[in-house]
C-alpha cells in the first residue's frame, strides 16, 4: 500500500478508535478493541496484539491472530527492545534481528510500539507481525504511535 493511502487508513482507524474507546476506562478492554480493529482493517497484519509488563515479566495480553507466546524471555527480542529503549522498533526481516523470539515461524517482519500510562511509564507494547518481508515502514510507525496514544487517554 502506498504511504498516502496507508496514512489515510491509519487516520480513519484513529478516528474510529477515538470514538470507540470512550466507552470504557478498562485498559484490557481498550487494548482488545484496538487489536481487533487493527487486525481486521490493515492488510498484511498476521498477528496483532499487546504484551503487558507485569512485575518485570512481559506477558501476552489481548490479541488477534494465531497462538502467541505466553511470556517473552526477559531482555530478548523485539518487544523487550521496544520496552528497554522506549521506542518504536521496525524489523523488516525478523531472521536478521538478534535474539528474535519466533512465536510463529510464518512471521517475517514485525513492528513494536511501546505503550505507556498517562505518566509516561512504559506498561507494555503493541506488537504486530506480518507474513511478508518489509511490511512495516515509517508510515506504520507514525500511525500506530498515534493510535497507541489513545490508550493513555482515560475517558471522563
C-alpha atoms as one frame of an Amber mdcrd trajectory, in Angstrom:
protein
   0.000   0.000   0.000   1.442   3.391  -0.925   2.270   5.707   2.011  -0.501
   8.268   1.318  -3.189   5.604   1.160  -1.787   3.884   4.250  -1.740   7.183
   6.171  -5.374   7.770   5.228  -6.312   4.349   6.519  -4.498   4.982   9.808
  -6.290   8.325  10.141  -9.668   6.604   9.703  -8.748   3.884  12.207  -7.562
   6.517  14.692 -10.907   8.335  14.427 -12.855   5.095  14.784 -10.892   4.038
  17.849 -11.091   7.501  19.405 -14.885   7.168  19.260 -14.941   3.537  20.450
 -12.510   3.815  23.346 -14.556   6.401  25.255 -16.932   3.577  26.229 -14.650
   2.282  28.997 -11.601   3.129  31.045 -10.634  -0.546  31.416  -7.175  -0.976
  29.853  -7.709  -4.604  28.805 -10.981  -3.787  27.055  -9.353  -0.848  25.294
  -6.405  -2.986  24.143  -8.755  -5.745  22.931 -10.742  -3.271  20.852  -7.587
  -1.719  19.417  -6.089  -5.106  18.484  -9.314  -6.216  16.806  -9.787  -3.066
  14.746  -6.173  -3.034  13.561  -6.146  -6.741  12.748  -9.295  -6.539  10.660
  -8.652  -3.181   8.967  -4.977  -3.375   8.000  -3.950  -5.751   5.222  -0.882
  -7.815   5.966  -1.335  -7.836   9.743  -0.870 -11.532  10.617  -0.729 -11.149
  14.409  -1.830  -8.016  16.239  -1.779  -7.681  19.992  -0.295  -6.480  23.207
   2.318  -7.710  25.608   1.866  -6.306  29.093   4.666  -5.611  31.561   3.765
  -7.123  34.948   6.314  -7.190  37.750   9.273  -7.331  35.364   7.635 -10.022
  33.203   6.285  -9.499  29.679   3.010 -11.418  29.336   0.647 -11.749  26.410
  -2.429  -9.545  26.554  -5.362  -9.129  24.184  -4.556 -10.169  20.616  -5.908
 -11.311  17.270  -4.259 -13.998  15.176  -2.606 -17.363  15.764  -1.486 -18.648
  19.143   1.032 -16.390  20.894   3.931 -16.900  23.258   2.549 -16.566  26.785
   5.651 -14.900  28.214   8.637 -13.388  26.427  12.118 -14.064  27.745  13.402
 -11.007  29.590  15.582  -8.566  27.643  15.434 -10.625  24.438  13.633  -9.982
  21.172  11.842  -7.107  19.517   9.261  -6.458  22.251  11.850  -6.149  25.004
  13.947  -3.894  22.778  10.923  -1.598  22.386  10.443  -1.537  26.165  14.095
  -1.186  27.157  14.746   1.573  24.621  11.239   3.106  24.905  10.959   3.449
  21.148   9.137   2.009  18.171  11.089  -0.800  16.521  10.535  -1.670  12.846
  12.011  -5.006  11.771  11.879  -5.658   8.003  13.218  -9.224   8.379  12.868
 -10.936  11.762  15.524 -13.521  10.841  18.104 -10.709  10.878  17.087  -9.324
  14.303  19.470 -10.537  17.044  17.591 -12.528  19.686  14.283 -12.570  17.792
  11.690 -14.742  19.527   9.732 -16.782  16.986   6.267 -17.428  18.383   5.152
 -18.416  14.866   7.609 -19.365  12.127   5.352 -17.754   9.496   6.153 -14.289
  10.845   8.623 -12.485   8.552   8.509  -8.817   9.663   7.431  -7.005  12.814
   6.726  -3.646  14.395   6.613  -2.928  18.126   5.280   0.292  19.670   5.724
   0.984  23.403   2.535   1.570  25.378   2.678   3.928  28.316   0.393   5.145
  31.034  -0.687   8.759  31.438   2.530   9.433  33.413   4.730   8.195  30.559
   5.753   4.945  32.289   6.056   2.045  29.804   3.440  -0.606  30.609   3.808
  -2.876  27.585   3.920  -2.912  23.801   1.686  -3.151  20.778   3.234  -5.928
  18.686   2.285  -6.589  15.051   3.669  -9.329  12.831   3.332  -9.907   9.099
   3.932 -12.938   6.879   5.520 -10.524   4.362   9.087  -9.229   4.488   9.358
  -5.437   4.782   5.676  -4.959   5.626   6.255  -2.039   8.017   7.720   1.432
   7.471   7.733   4.949   8.925   4.083   5.464   7.943   3.129   2.452  10.073
   5.280   3.688  12.945   3.666   7.139  12.914   0.129   5.798  12.517   0.496
   3.194  15.245   2.183   5.605  17.670  -0.766   7.955  17.245  -3.236   5.118
  17.819  -1.350   3.892  20.901  -1.531   7.427  22.319  -5.301   6.901  22.625
  -4.698   4.215  25.237  -3.246   6.829  27.604  -6.379   8.941  27.408  -8.825
   7.959  30.113 -12.488   8.714  29.333 -14.256  11.026  31.737
